[in-house]
Amino acid sequence: MASCSDSVTDSQKTNSLSNRSDSQPDAEITDTEVKGYLMKRARVSRKWKRQWFLLKNCDLYYSQSPEGPLKKIALSDVDISESKVDKKPFAFRIKSKQNGRTYFIHAENEMTQNSWMQAICFAKAAGSQGSASQACVIQ
């Protein structure tokens, strides 16, 4: 299984949604990635800004562009749920239990929203410590 400590390299930054092929044996899979643009609500101004997101292993990174400096959201201790914030369709929230910060994100359509929420939930479950399995629950 992939490690939560793997780093992100510039060559892995692209502008498309993608993930690893399921045809590879589990032992050979070194990382799982989902990437693309979503809208994120700014913490202070509460304005919606287009941000580039990269889900790599157990962390979610975001930036203004694939080339920009990445900010990290650790997924090891977060809750993810659909949200009706600002009456935005296809919105969801990621709330950190560790620092209490809440990130509001919205996608262009329901399929993209569901894909991202599911991928984040699976990354969170895969990154849990120990051998105990964790169910993937989206509220």
Rosetta constraint file for C-alpha pairs under 8 A:
AtomPair CA 1 CA 26 HARMONIC 6.95 0.50
AtomPair CA 1 CA 27 HARMONIC 7.01 0.50
AtomPair CA 1 CA 29 HARMONIC 6.99 0.50
AtomPair CA 1 CA 30 HARMONIC 7.03 0.50
AtomPair CA 1 CA 126 HARMONIC 7.60 0.50
AtomPair CA 2 CA 29 HARMONIC 7.01 0.50
AtomPair CA 2 CA 30 HARMONIC 5.21 0.50
AtomPair CA 2 CA 31 HARMONIC 5.38 0.50
AtomPair CA 2 CA 32 HARMONIC 7.61 0.50
AtomPair CA 2 CA 57 HARMONIC 6.20 0.50
AtomPair CA 2 CA 126 HARMONIC 7.91 0.50
AtomPair CA 3 CA 30 HARMONIC 7.80 0.50
AtomPair CA 3 CA 31 HARMONIC 7.79 0.50
AtomPair CA 3 CA 57 HARMONIC 6.69 0.50
AtomPair CA 3 CA 58 HARMONIC 7.63 0.50
AtomPair CA 3 CA 127 HARMONIC 7.41 0.50
AtomPair CA 4 CA 57 HARMONIC 5.70 0.50
AtomPair CA 4 CA 58 HARMONIC 4.97 0.50
AtomPair CA 4 CA 59 HARMONIC 7.17 0.50
AtomPair CA 4 CA 127 HARMONIC 6.17 0.50
AtomPair CA 6 CA 57 HARMONIC 7.46 0.50
AtomPair CA 8 CA 12 HARMONIC 6.88 0.50
AtomPair CA 8 CA 56 HARMONIC 7.52 0.50
AtomPair CA 9 CA 13 HARMONIC 7.32 0.50
AtomPair CA 10 CA 67 HARMONIC 7.48 0.50
AtomPair CA 13 CA 35 HARMONIC 7.84 0.50
AtomPair CA 13 CA 54 HARMONIC 7.62 0.50
AtomPair CA 13 CA 66 HARMONIC 5.45 0.50
AtomPair CA 13 CA 67 HARMONIC 7.34 0.50
AtomPair CA 14 CA 35 HARMONIC 7.03 0.50
AtomPair CA 14 CA 36 HARMONIC 7.51 0.50
AtomPair CA 14 CA 66 HARMONIC 6.16 0.50
AtomPair CA 15 CA 35 HARMONIC 6.65 0.50
AtomPair CA 15 CA 36 HARMONIC 5.22 0.50
AtomPair CA 15 CA 37 HARMONIC 7.25 0.50
AtomPair CA 15 CA 52 HARMONIC 7.70 0.50
AtomPair CA 15 CA 66 HARMONIC 6.86 0.50
AtomPair CA 16 CA 35 HARMONIC 5.72 0.50
AtomPair CA 16 CA 36 HARMONIC 4.90 0.50
AtomPair CA 16 CA 37 HARMONIC 7.93 0.50
AtomPair CA 17 CA 34 HARMONIC 5.49 0.50
AtomPair CA 17 CA 35 HARMONIC 4.76 0.50
AtomPair CA 17 CA 36 HARMONIC 5.21 0.50
AtomPair CA 18 CA 33 HARMONIC 6.67 0.50
AtomPair CA 18 CA 34 HARMONIC 5.16 0.50
AtomPair CA 18 CA 35 HARMONIC 6.36 0.50
AtomPair CA 19 CA 32 HARMONIC 6.06 0.50
AtomPair CA 19 CA 33 HARMONIC 5.07 0.50
AtomPair CA 19 CA 34 HARMONIC 5.39 0.50
AtomPair CA 20 CA 31 HARMONIC 7.81 0.50
AtomPair CA 20 CA 32 HARMONIC 5.93 0.50
AtomPair CA 20 CA 33 HARMONIC 6.90 0.50
AtomPair CA 24 CA 28 HARMONIC 6.60 0.50
AtomPair CA 24 CA 29 HARMONIC 6.80 0.50
AtomPair CA 25 CA 29 HARMONIC 6.84 0.50
AtomPair CA 31 CA 56 HARMONIC 6.74 0.50
AtomPair CA 31 CA 57 HARMONIC 5.70 0.50
AtomPair CA 32 CA 55 HARMONIC 7.60 0.50
AtomPair CA 32 CA 56 HARMONIC 5.70 0.50
AtomPair CA 32 CA 57 HARMONIC 5.45 0.50
AtomPair CA 33 CA 54 HARMONIC 6.80 0.50
AtomPair CA 33 CA 55 HARMONIC 5.27 0.50
AtomPair CA 33 CA 56 HARMONIC 4.74 0.50
AtomPair CA 33 CA 57 HARMONIC 6.85 0.50
AtomPair CA 34 CA 53 HARMONIC 7.99 0.50
AtomPair CA 34 CA 54 HARMONIC 5.80 0.50
AtomPair CA 34 CA 55 HARMONIC 5.02 0.50
AtomPair CA 34 CA 56 HARMONIC 6.95 0.50
AtomPair CA 34 CA 116 HARMONIC 7.75 0.50
AtomPair CA 34 CA 119 HARMONIC 7.45 0.50
AtomPair CA 35 CA 52 HARMONIC 7.38 0.50
AtomPair CA 35 CA 53 HARMONIC 5.43 0.50
AtomPair CA 35 CA 54 HARMONIC 4.37 0.50
AtomPair CA 35 CA 55 HARMONIC 6.18 0.50
AtomPair CA 36 CA 52 HARMONIC 5.57 0.50
AtomPair CA 36 CA 53 HARMONIC 5.45 0.50
AtomPair CA 36 CA 54 HARMONIC 6.77 0.50
AtomPair CA 37 CA 50 HARMONIC 6.62 0.50
AtomPair CA 37 CA 51 HARMONIC 5.58 0.50
AtomPair CA 37 CA 52 HARMONIC 4.38 0.50
AtomPair CA 37 CA 53 HARMONIC 5.94 0.50
AtomPair CA 38 CA 50 HARMONIC 5.84 0.50
AtomPair CA 38 CA 51 HARMONIC 5.61 0.50
AtomPair CA 38 CA 52 HARMONIC 6.40 0.50
AtomPair CA 38 CA 53 HARMONIC 6.92 0.50
AtomPair CA 38 CA 105 HARMONIC 6.84 0.50
AtomPair CA 38 CA 106 HARMONIC 6.18 0.50
AtomPair CA 38 CA 107 HARMONIC 5.37 0.50
AtomPair CA 38 CA 108 HARMONIC 7.50 0.50
AtomPair CA 39 CA 48 HARMONIC 6.07 0.50
AtomPair CA 39 CA 49 HARMONIC 5.41 0.50
AtomPair CA 39 CA 50 HARMONIC 4.46 0.50
AtomPair CA 39 CA 51 HARMONIC 5.80 0.50
AtomPair CA 39 CA 105 HARMONIC 5.55 0.50
AtomPair CA 39 CA 106 HARMONIC 5.22 0.50
AtomPair CA 39 CA 107 HARMONIC 6.38 0.50
AtomPair CA 40 CA 48 HARMONIC 5.49 0.50
AtomPair CA 40 CA 49 HARMONIC 5.41 0.50
AtomPair CA 40 CA 50 HARMONIC 6.34 0.50
AtomPair CA 40 CA 51 HARMONIC 6.35 0.50
AtomPair CA 40 CA 103 HARMONIC 7.36 0.50
AtomPair CA 40 CA 104 HARMONIC 5.82 0.50
AtomPair CA 40 CA 105 HARMONIC 4.45 0.50
AtomPair CA 40 CA 106 HARMONIC 6.56 0.50
AtomPair CA 41 CA 46 HARMONIC 5.36 0.50
AtomPair CA 41 CA 47 HARMONIC 5.47 0.50
AtomPair CA 41 CA 48 HARMONIC 4.31 0.50
AtomPair CA 41 CA 49 HARMONIC 6.19 0.50
AtomPair CA 41 CA 103 HARMONIC 7.17 0.50
AtomPair CA 41 CA 104 HARMONIC 5.50 0.50
AtomPair CA 41 CA 105 HARMONIC 6.37 0.50
AtomPair CA 42 CA 46 HARMONIC 4.61 0.50
AtomPair CA 42 CA 47 HARMONIC 5.40 0.50
AtomPair CA 42 CA 48 HARMONIC 6.17 0.50
AtomPair CA 42 CA 49 HARMONIC 6.94 0.50
AtomPair CA 43 CA 103 HARMONIC 7.77 0.50
AtomPair CA 50 CA 64 HARMONIC 6.97 0.50
AtomPair CA 51 CA 62 HARMONIC 6.30 0.50
AtomPair CA 51 CA 63 HARMONIC 5.54 0.50
AtomPair CA 51 CA 64 HARMONIC 4.80 0.50
AtomPair CA 51 CA 65 HARMONIC 6.64 0.50
AtomPair CA 52 CA 62 HARMONIC 5.43 0.50
AtomPair CA 52 CA 63 HARMONIC 5.24 0.50
AtomPair CA 52 CA 64 HARMONIC 5.73 0.50
AtomPair CA 52 CA 65 HARMONIC 5.29 0.50
AtomPair CA 52 CA 66 HARMONIC 6.14 0.50
AtomPair CA 53 CA 60 HARMONIC 6.99 0.50
AtomPair CA 53 CA 61 HARMONIC 5.59 0.50
AtomPair CA 53 CA 62 HARMONIC 4.37 0.50
AtomPair CA 53 CA 63 HARMONIC 6.66 0.50
AtomPair CA 54 CA 60 HARMONIC 5.80 0.50
AtomPair CA 54 CA 61 HARMONIC 5.03 0.50
AtomPair CA 54 CA 62 HARMONIC 6.26 0.50
AtomPair CA 55 CA 59 HARMONIC 5.98 0.50
AtomPair CA 55 CA 60 HARMONIC 4.45 0.50
AtomPair CA 55 CA 61 HARMONIC 6.23 0.50
AtomPair CA 55 CA 119 HARMONIC 7.93 0.50
AtomPair CA 55 CA 120 HARMONIC 7.22 0.50
AtomPair CA 56 CA 60 HARMONIC 6.35 0.50
AtomPair CA 56 CA 61 HARMONIC 7.73 0.50
AtomPair CA 57 CA 123 HARMONIC 5.97 0.50
AtomPair CA 57 CA 126 HARMONIC 7.99 0.50
AtomPair CA 57 CA 127 HARMONIC 7.43 0.50
AtomPair CA 58 CA 74 HARMONIC 6.78 0.50
AtomPair CA 58 CA 75 HARMONIC 5.76 0.50
AtomPair CA 58 CA 76 HARMONIC 6.73 0.50
AtomPair CA 58 CA 123 HARMONIC 5.11 0.50
AtomPair CA 58 CA 124 HARMONIC 5.86 0.50
AtomPair CA 58 CA 126 HARMONIC 7.19 0.50
AtomPair CA 58 CA 127 HARMONIC 5.29 0.50
AtomPair CA 59 CA 72 HARMONIC 6.63 0.50
AtomPair CA 59 CA 73 HARMONIC 5.82 0.50
AtomPair CA 59 CA 74 HARMONIC 4.79 0.50
AtomPair CA 59 CA 75 HARMONIC 5.40 0.50
AtomPair CA 59 CA 76 HARMONIC 7.87 0.50
AtomPair CA 59 CA 123 HARMONIC 7.59 0.50
AtomPair CA 60 CA 72 HARMONIC 5.80 0.50
AtomPair CA 60 CA 73 HARMONIC 5.02 0.50
AtomPair CA 60 CA 74 HARMONIC 6.46 0.50
AtomPair CA 60 CA 75 HARMONIC 6.91 0.50
AtomPair CA 60 CA 120 HARMONIC 7.78 0.50
AtomPair CA 61 CA 70 HARMONIC 5.78 0.50
AtomPair CA 61 CA 71 HARMONIC 5.36 0.50
AtomPair CA 61 CA 72 HARMONIC 4.46 0.50
AtomPair CA 61 CA 73 HARMONIC 6.08 0.50
AtomPair CA 62 CA 70 HARMONIC 5.40 0.50
AtomPair CA 62 CA 71 HARMONIC 5.33 0.50
AtomPair CA 62 CA 72 HARMONIC 6.64 0.50
AtomPair CA 63 CA 68 HARMONIC 5.73 0.50
AtomPair CA 63 CA 69 HARMONIC 6.11 0.50
AtomPair CA 63 CA 70 HARMONIC 5.05 0.50
AtomPair CA 63 CA 71 HARMONIC 6.36 0.50
AtomPair CA 64 CA 68 HARMONIC 6.06 0.50
AtomPair CA 74 CA 78 HARMONIC 7.92 0.50
AtomPair CA 75 CA 96 HARMONIC 7.75 0.50
AtomPair CA 75 CA 120 HARMONIC 7.63 0.50
AtomPair CA 75 CA 123 HARMONIC 7.39 0.50
AtomPair CA 75 CA 124 HARMONIC 5.29 0.50
AtomPair CA 75 CA 127 HARMONIC 7.82 0.50
AtomPair CA 76 CA 124 HARMONIC 5.48 0.50
AtomPair CA 76 CA 125 HARMONIC 7.91 0.50
AtomPair CA 76 CA 127 HARMONIC 6.11 0.50
AtomPair CA 76 CA 128 HARMONIC 6.21 0.50
AtomPair CA 77 CA 96 HARMONIC 6.09 0.50
AtomPair CA 77 CA 97 HARMONIC 5.71 0.50
AtomPair CA 77 CA 98 HARMONIC 6.45 0.50
AtomPair CA 77 CA 124 HARMONIC 7.64 0.50
AtomPair CA 78 CA 94 HARMONIC 6.37 0.50
AtomPair CA 78 CA 95 HARMONIC 5.31 0.50
AtomPair CA 78 CA 96 HARMONIC 4.37 0.50
AtomPair CA 78 CA 97 HARMONIC 5.59 0.50
AtomPair CA 78 CA 98 HARMONIC 7.74 0.50
AtomPair CA 78 CA 124 HARMONIC 7.79 0.50
AtomPair CA 79 CA 93 HARMONIC 8.00 0.50
AtomPair CA 79 CA 94 HARMONIC 5.75 0.50
AtomPair CA 79 CA 95 HARMONIC 5.19 0.50
AtomPair CA 79 CA 96 HARMONIC 6.60 0.50
AtomPair CA 79 CA 97 HARMONIC 7.42 0.50
AtomPair CA 79 CA 138 HARMONIC 7.85 0.50
AtomPair CA 79 CA 139 HARMONIC 8.00 0.50
AtomPair CA 80 CA 92 HARMONIC 7.11 0.50
AtomPair CA 80 CA 93 HARMONIC 5.66 0.50
AtomPair CA 80 CA 94 HARMONIC 4.65 0.50
AtomPair CA 80 CA 95 HARMONIC 6.48 0.50
AtomPair CA 80 CA 117 HARMONIC 7.29 0.50
AtomPair CA 80 CA 121 HARMONIC 7.32 0.50
AtomPair CA 80 CA 138 HARMONIC 5.85 0.50
AtomPair CA 80 CA 139 HARMONIC 6.51 0.50
AtomPair CA 81 CA 92 HARMONIC 5.55 0.50
AtomPair CA 81 CA 93 HARMONIC 5.52 0.50
AtomPair CA 81 CA 94 HARMONIC 6.89 0.50
AtomPair CA 81 CA 117 HARMONIC 7.98 0.50
AtomPair CA 81 CA 138 HARMONIC 5.54 0.50
AtomPair CA 81 CA 139 HARMONIC 4.54 0.50
AtomPair CA 82 CA 90 HARMONIC 7.67 0.50
AtomPair CA 82 CA 91 HARMONIC 6.01 0.50
AtomPair CA 82 CA 92 HARMONIC 4.09 0.50
AtomPair CA 82 CA 93 HARMONIC 6.22 0.50
AtomPair CA 82 CA 138 HARMONIC 7.94 0.50
AtomPair CA 82 CA 139 HARMONIC 6.77 0.50
AtomPair CA 83 CA 90 HARMONIC 7.91 0.50
AtomPair CA 83 CA 91 HARMONIC 5.27 0.50
AtomPair CA 83 CA 92 HARMONIC 4.61 0.50
AtomPair CA 83 CA 93 HARMONIC 6.02 0.50
AtomPair CA 83 CA 104 HARMONIC 7.90 0.50
AtomPair CA 84 CA 88 HARMONIC 6.19 0.50
AtomPair CA 84 CA 89 HARMONIC 7.14 0.50
AtomPair CA 84 CA 91 HARMONIC 6.45 0.50
AtomPair CA 84 CA 92 HARMONIC 7.71 0.50
AtomPair CA 85 CA 91 HARMONIC 7.08 0.50
AtomPair CA 85 CA 104 HARMONIC 7.60 0.50
AtomPair CA 88 CA 106 HARMONIC 7.04 0.50
AtomPair CA 89 CA 106 HARMONIC 7.19 0.50
AtomPair CA 89 CA 107 HARMONIC 7.90 0.50
AtomPair CA 89 CA 109 HARMONIC 7.84 0.50
AtomPair CA 90 CA 106 HARMONIC 5.45 0.50
AtomPair CA 90 CA 107 HARMONIC 5.52 0.50
AtomPair CA 90 CA 108 HARMONIC 6.95 0.50
AtomPair CA 90 CA 109 HARMONIC 6.06 0.50
AtomPair CA 90 CA 110 HARMONIC 5.58 0.50
AtomPair CA 90 CA 113 HARMONIC 5.77 0.50
AtomPair CA 91 CA 104 HARMONIC 7.09 0.50
AtomPair CA 91 CA 105 HARMONIC 5.57 0.50
AtomPair CA 91 CA 106 HARMONIC 3.89 0.50
AtomPair CA 91 CA 107 HARMONIC 6.39 0.50
AtomPair CA 91 CA 113 HARMONIC 7.17 0.50
AtomPair CA 92 CA 104 HARMONIC 5.99 0.50
AtomPair CA 92 CA 105 HARMONIC 5.46 0.50
AtomPair CA 92 CA 106 HARMONIC 6.08 0.50
AtomPair CA 92 CA 113 HARMONIC 7.68 0.50
AtomPair CA 92 CA 117 HARMONIC 7.75 0.50
AtomPair CA 93 CA 102 HARMONIC 6.62 0.50
AtomPair CA 93 CA 103 HARMONIC 5.50 0.50
AtomPair CA 93 CA 104 HARMONIC 4.55 0.50
AtomPair CA 93 CA 105 HARMONIC 6.10 0.50
AtomPair CA 94 CA 102 HARMONIC 5.65 0.50
AtomPair CA 94 CA 103 HARMONIC 5.10 0.50
AtomPair CA 94 CA 104 HARMONIC 6.62 0.50
AtomPair CA 95 CA 100 HARMONIC 6.52 0.50
AtomPair CA 95 CA 101 HARMONIC 5.82 0.50
AtomPair CA 95 CA 102 HARMONIC 4.27 0.50
AtomPair CA 95 CA 103 HARMONIC 6.33 0.50
AtomPair CA 96 CA 100 HARMONIC 5.07 0.50
AtomPair CA 96 CA 101 HARMONIC 5.44 0.50
AtomPair CA 96 CA 102 HARMONIC 6.35 0.50
AtomPair CA 97 CA 101 HARMONIC 7.80 0.50
AtomPair CA 106 CA 113 HARMONIC 7.04 0.50
AtomPair CA 107 CA 112 HARMONIC 6.04 0.50
AtomPair CA 107 CA 113 HARMONIC 5.27 0.50
AtomPair CA 108 CA 112 HARMONIC 6.82 0.50
AtomPair CA 108 CA 113 HARMONIC 7.56 0.50
AtomPair CA 109 CA 113 HARMONIC 6.30 0.50
AtomPair CA 110 CA 114 HARMONIC 6.06 0.50
AtomPair CA 111 CA 115 HARMONIC 6.11 0.50
AtomPair CA 112 CA 116 HARMONIC 6.17 0.50
AtomPair CA 113 CA 117 HARMONIC 6.12 0.50
AtomPair CA 114 CA 118 HARMONIC 5.96 0.50
AtomPair CA 115 CA 119 HARMONIC 6.07 0.50
AtomPair CA 116 CA 120 HARMONIC 6.04 0.50
AtomPair CA 117 CA 121 HARMONIC 6.08 0.50
AtomPair CA 117 CA 138 HARMONIC 7.47 0.50
AtomPair CA 118 CA 122 HARMONIC 6.13 0.50
AtomPair CA 118 CA 138 HARMONIC 7.70 0.50
AtomPair CA 119 CA 123 HARMONIC 6.08 0.50
AtomPair CA 120 CA 124 HARMONIC 6.11 0.50
AtomPair CA 121 CA 125 HARMONIC 6.25 0.50
AtomPair CA 121 CA 136 HARMONIC 5.60 0.50
AtomPair CA 121 CA 137 HARMONIC 6.96 0.50
AtomPair CA 121 CA 138 HARMONIC 6.99 0.50
AtomPair CA 122 CA 126 HARMONIC 6.01 0.50
AtomPair CA 122 CA 136 HARMONIC 6.12 0.50
AtomPair CA 123 CA 127 HARMONIC 6.09 0.50
AtomPair CA 124 CA 128 HARMONIC 6.51 0.50
AtomPair CA 124 CA 136 HARMONIC 7.91 0.50
AtomPair CA 125 CA 133 HARMONIC 7.48 0.50
AtomPair CA 125 CA 134 HARMONIC 5.43 0.50
AtomPair CA 125 CA 135 HARMONIC 6.70 0.50
AtomPair CA 125 CA 136 HARMONIC 6.05 0.50
AtomPair CA 126 CA 134 HARMONIC 7.90 0.50
AtomPair CA 128 CA 133 HARMONIC 7.85 0.50
AtomPair CA 128 CA 134 HARMONIC 7.20 0.50
